[in-house]
Amino acid sequence: MKRFLAALAMSLIASFAIAAVNINSATKEELDVLPGIGPVKAQAIVDYRKAHGPFKSVEDLKKVNGIGDATFDKIKGDLSVTGSTTRAASPATPAPAKPSAAATPAMSAASPAPAPAAKAEPPKGAMPAADTKAKDATAKEAAPKK
């Protein structure tokens, strides 16, 4: 239980940590999670970067068509031009905590789900259950009454 609570706390802390998106190496999907940047503006950033080379400063992002002062002011704290992109998802959706080993059965996450059990075939020569009941009923009727 302590491990679960610790994992949950770490997940919440990590979701609110200050993170940066490197505008020189971020993918369209990584740029799309920035507030005010949708798929169209994210693609415009990628296209501008391909056409003009890497951004020299985060302020250069305002040169991209569709990125004005208002949009830039919303995201400037989340941007960088060096390092790796450390923000892969919106902080509004924290990552799910992994359950502790004690709370889950010992099954590898990479192992496939078990196959459904095959229907058991009756042994050869055995009568199906419905026929056995019918045979018992017939035997009772044929038995002499006392």
MIBAPA-897867 format. One record per residue (C-alpha): residue number from 1; residue in three letters; x, y, z. Coordinates in nm, 2 decimals. Layout:
<nodes>
<n = NUM, res = ALA, xx = X, yy = Y, zz = Z>
...
</nodes>
This chain:
<nodes>
<n = 1, res = MET, xx = 0.00, yy = 0.00, zz = 0.00>
<n = 2, res = LYS, xx = 0.29, yy = 0.24, zz = 0.08>
<n = 3, res = ARG, xx = 0.44, yy = 0.17, zz = -0.26>
<n = 4, res = PHE, xx = 0.11, yy = 0.25, zz = -0.43>
<n = 5, res = LEU, xx = 0.07, yy = 0.58, zz = -0.24>
<n = 6, res = ALA, xx = 0.43, yy = 0.67, zz = -0.32>
<n = 7, res = ALA, xx = 0.38, yy = 0.60, zz = -0.69>
<n = 8, res = LEU, xx = 0.06, yy = 0.80, zz = -0.69>
<n = 9, res = ALA, xx = 0.23, yy = 1.10, zz = -0.52>
<n = 10, res = MET, xx = 0.53, yy = 1.08, zz = -0.76>
<n = 11, res = SER, xx = 0.29, yy = 1.07, zz = -1.06>
<n = 12, res = LEU, xx = 0.11, yy = 1.38, zz = -0.94>
<n = 13, res = ILE, xx = 0.42, yy = 1.57, zz = -0.86>
<n = 14, res = ALA, xx = 0.57, yy = 1.48, zz = -1.20>
<n = 15, res = SER, xx = 0.26, yy = 1.60, zz = -1.38>
<n = 16, res = PHE, xx = 0.29, yy = 1.95, zz = -1.23>
<n = 17, res = ALA, xx = 0.67, yy = 1.97, zz = -1.27>
<n = 18, res = ILE, xx = 0.80, yy = 2.25, zz = -1.49>
<n = 19, res = ALA, xx = 0.88, yy = 2.09, zz = -1.82>
<n = 20, res = ALA, xx = 1.02, yy = 2.23, zz = -2.15>
<n = 21, res = VAL, xx = 0.95, yy = 2.16, zz = -2.51>
<n = 22, res = ASN, xx = 1.26, yy = 2.20, zz = -2.73>
<n = 23, res = ILE, xx = 1.12, yy = 2.38, zz = -3.03>
<n = 24, res = ASN, xx = 1.42, yy = 2.28, zz = -3.24>
<n = 25, res = SER, xx = 1.37, yy = 1.90, zz = -3.20>
<n = 26, res = ALA, xx = 1.00, yy = 1.85, zz = -3.08>
<n = 27, res = THR, xx = 0.77, yy = 1.66, zz = -3.30>
<n = 28, res = LYS, xx = 0.43, yy = 1.79, zz = -3.42>
<n = 29, res = GLU, xx = 0.26, yy = 1.58, zz = -3.15>
<n = 30, res = GLU, xx = 0.49, yy = 1.72, zz = -2.87>
<n = 31, res = LEU, xx = 0.42, yy = 2.08, zz = -2.99>
<n = 32, res = ASP, xx = 0.05, yy = 2.01, zz = -3.01>
<n = 33, res = VAL, xx = 0.02, yy = 1.97, zz = -2.63>
<n = 34, res = LEU, xx = 0.13, yy = 2.33, zz = -2.57>
<n = 35, res = PRO, xx = -0.16, yy = 2.56, zz = -2.47>
<n = 36, res = GLY, xx = -0.29, yy = 2.75, zz = -2.78>
<n = 37, res = ILE, xx = -0.10, yy = 2.53, zz = -3.02>
<n = 38, res = GLY, xx = -0.31, yy = 2.29, zz = -3.21>
<n = 39, res = PRO, xx = -0.22, yy = 2.05, zz = -3.50>
<n = 40, res = VAL, xx = -0.21, yy = 2.33, zz = -3.76>
<n = 41, res = LYS, xx = 0.02, yy = 2.56, zz = -3.56>
<n = 42, res = ALA, xx = 0.23, yy = 2.26, zz = -3.46>
<n = 43, res = GLN, xx = 0.28, yy = 2.17, zz = -3.83>
<n = 44, res = ALA, xx = 0.36, yy = 2.54, zz = -3.91>
<n = 45, res = ILE, xx = 0.63, yy = 2.53, zz = -3.65>
<n = 46, res = VAL, xx = 0.78, yy = 2.21, zz = -3.79>
<n = 47, res = ASP, xx = 0.76, yy = 2.35, zz = -4.15>
<n = 48, res = TYR, xx = 0.92, yy = 2.68, zz = -4.05>
<n = 49, res = ARG, xx = 1.20, yy = 2.49, zz = -3.88>
<n = 50, res = LYS, xx = 1.27, yy = 2.28, zz = -4.19>
<n = 51, res = ALA, xx = 1.27, yy = 2.58, zz = -4.41>
<n = 52, res = HIS, xx = 1.48, yy = 2.82, zz = -4.19>
<n = 53, res = GLY, xx = 1.68, yy = 2.59, zz = -3.97>
<n = 54, res = PRO, xx = 1.69, yy = 2.58, zz = -3.59>
<n = 55, res = PHE, xx = 1.55, yy = 2.86, zz = -3.38>
<n = 56, res = LYS, xx = 1.82, yy = 3.07, zz = -3.22>
<n = 57, res = SER, xx = 1.59, yy = 3.18, zz = -2.93>
<n = 58, res = VAL, xx = 1.24, yy = 3.10, zz = -2.81>
<n = 59, res = GLU, xx = 1.13, yy = 3.45, zz = -2.93>
<n = 60, res = ASP, xx = 1.21, yy = 3.35, zz = -3.28>
<n = 61, res = LEU, xx = 0.89, yy = 3.13, zz = -3.26>
<n = 62, res = LYS, xx = 0.69, yy = 3.45, zz = -3.32>
<n = 63, res = LYS, xx = 0.82, yy = 3.45, zz = -3.67>
<n = 64, res = VAL, xx = 0.61, yy = 3.15, zz = -3.74>
<n = 65, res = ASN, xx = 0.28, yy = 3.24, zz = -3.92>
<n = 66, res = GLY, xx = 0.00, yy = 3.21, zz = -3.66>
<n = 67, res = ILE, xx = 0.21, yy = 3.25, zz = -3.35>
<n = 68, res = GLY, xx = 0.15, yy = 3.60, zz = -3.21>
<n = 69, res = ASP, xx = 0.23, yy = 3.77, zz = -2.89>
<n = 70, res = ALA, xx = -0.07, yy = 3.63, zz = -2.71>
<n = 71, res = THR, xx = 0.00, yy = 3.27, zz = -2.80>
<n = 72, res = PHE, xx = 0.37, yy = 3.32, zz = -2.73>
<n = 73, res = ASP, xx = 0.30, yy = 3.46, zz = -2.38>
<n = 74, res = LYS, xx = 0.10, yy = 3.15, zz = -2.29>
<n = 75, res = ILE, xx = 0.37, yy = 2.91, zz = -2.39>
<n = 76, res = LYS, xx = 0.71, yy = 3.09, zz = -2.34>
<n = 77, res = GLY, xx = 0.76, yy = 2.93, zz = -2.00>
<n = 78, res = ASP, xx = 0.73, yy = 2.58, zz = -2.16>
<n = 79, res = LEU, xx = 0.98, yy = 2.64, zz = -2.44>
<n = 80, res = SER, xx = 1.35, yy = 2.59, zz = -2.49>
<n = 81, res = VAL, xx = 1.59, yy = 2.58, zz = -2.78>
<n = 82, res = THR, xx = 1.84, yy = 2.34, zz = -2.62>
<n = 83, res = GLY, xx = 1.82, yy = 2.01, zz = -2.44>
<n = 84, res = SER, xx = 1.55, yy = 1.74, zz = -2.49>
<n = 85, res = THR, xx = 1.18, yy = 1.77, zz = -2.48>
<n = 86, res = THR, xx = 1.06, yy = 1.67, zz = -2.14>
<n = 87, res = ARG, xx = 0.69, yy = 1.73, zz = -2.18>
<n = 88, res = ALA, xx = 0.51, yy = 1.46, zz = -2.36>
<n = 89, res = ALA, xx = 0.15, yy = 1.50, zz = -2.23>
<n = 90, res = SER, xx = -0.07, yy = 1.77, zz = -2.10>
<n = 91, res = PRO, xx = -0.04, yy = 1.83, zz = -1.72>
<n = 92, res = ALA, xx = -0.42, yy = 1.83, zz = -1.70>
<n = 93, res = THR, xx = -0.41, yy = 1.45, zz = -1.75>
<n = 94, res = PRO, xx = -0.17, yy = 1.30, zz = -1.50>
<n = 95, res = ALA, xx = -0.01, yy = 0.97, zz = -1.58>
<n = 96, res = PRO, xx = -0.18, yy = 0.67, zz = -1.42>
<n = 97, res = ALA, xx = 0.01, yy = 0.53, zz = -1.12>
<n = 98, res = LYS, xx = 0.14, yy = 0.17, zz = -1.16>
<n = 99, res = PRO, xx = -0.02, yy = -0.06, zz = -0.90>
<n = 100, res = SER, xx = 0.22, yy = -0.23, zz = -0.65>
<n = 101, res = ALA, xx = 0.33, yy = -0.58, zz = -0.71>
<n = 102, res = ALA, xx = 0.13, yy = -0.70, zz = -0.41>
<n = 103, res = ALA, xx = -0.19, yy = -0.56, zz = -0.56>
<n = 104, res = THR, xx = -0.15, yy = -0.74, zz = -0.89>
<n = 105, res = PRO, xx = -0.10, yy = -1.10, zz = -0.98>
<n = 106, res = ALA, xx = 0.25, yy = -1.20, zz = -1.08>
<n = 107, res = MET, xx = 0.20, yy = -1.16, zz = -1.46>
<n = 108, res = SER, xx = 0.45, yy = -0.99, zz = -1.69>
<n = 109, res = ALA, xx = 0.31, yy = -0.69, zz = -1.87>
<n = 110, res = ALA, xx = 0.47, yy = -0.81, zz = -2.19>
<n = 111, res = SER, xx = 0.32, yy = -1.16, zz = -2.18>
<n = 112, res = PRO, xx = 0.01, yy = -1.21, zz = -2.39>
<n = 113, res = ALA, xx = -0.32, yy = -1.29, zz = -2.23>
<n = 114, res = PRO, xx = -0.39, yy = -1.66, zz = -2.18>
<n = 115, res = ALA, xx = -0.58, yy = -1.83, zz = -2.46>
<n = 116, res = PRO, xx = -0.94, yy = -1.93, zz = -2.38>
<n = 117, res = ALA, xx = -0.98, yy = -2.29, zz = -2.27>
<n = 118, res = ALA, xx = -1.08, yy = -2.53, zz = -2.55>
<n = 119, res = LYS, xx = -1.41, yy = -2.70, zz = -2.51>
<n = 120, res = ALA, xx = -1.35, yy = -3.05, zz = -2.36>
<n = 121, res = GLU, xx = -1.46, yy = -3.34, zz = -2.58>
<n = 122, res = PRO, xx = -1.62, yy = -3.63, zz = -2.41>
<n = 123, res = PRO, xx = -1.43, yy = -3.96, zz = -2.42>
<n = 124, res = LYS, xx = -1.51, yy = -4.18, zz = -2.71>
<n = 125, res = GLY, xx = -1.80, yy = -4.42, zz = -2.64>
<n = 126, res = ALA, xx = -1.95, yy = -4.19, zz = -2.38>
<n = 127, res = MET, xx = -2.30, yy = -4.07, zz = -2.42>
<n = 128, res = PRO, xx = -2.37, yy = -3.70, zz = -2.42>
<n = 129, res = ALA, xx = -2.54, yy = -3.57, zz = -2.10>
<n = 130, res = ALA, xx = -2.88, yy = -3.51, zz = -2.26>
<n = 131, res = ASP, xx = -2.89, yy = -3.87, zz = -2.39>
<n = 132, res = THR, xx = -2.79, yy = -4.01, zz = -2.05>
<n = 133, res = LYS, xx = -3.08, yy = -3.84, zz = -1.89>
<n = 134, res = ALA, xx = -3.32, yy = -3.97, zz = -2.15>
<n = 135, res = LYS, xx = -3.18, yy = -4.32, zz = -2.11>
<n = 136, res = ASP, xx = -3.23, yy = -4.30, zz = -1.73>
<n = 137, res = ALA, xx = -3.59, yy = -4.19, zz = -1.77>
<n = 138, res = THR, xx = -3.66, yy = -4.47, zz = -2.02>
<n = 139, res = ALA, xx = -3.50, yy = -4.72, zz = -1.77>
<n = 140, res = LYS, xx = -3.72, yy = -4.60, zz = -1.49>
<n = 141, res = GLU, xx = -4.03, yy = -4.64, zz = -1.70>
<n = 142, res = ALA, xx = -3.92, yy = -4.99, zz = -1.81>
<n = 143, res = ALA, xx = -3.84, yy = -5.10, zz = -1.46>
<n = 144, res = PRO, xx = -4.10, yy = -5.32, zz = -1.29>
<n = 145, res = LYS, xx = -4.32, yy = -5.13, zz = -1.04>
<n = 146, res = LYS, xx = -4.33, yy = -5.26, zz = -0.69>
</nodes>
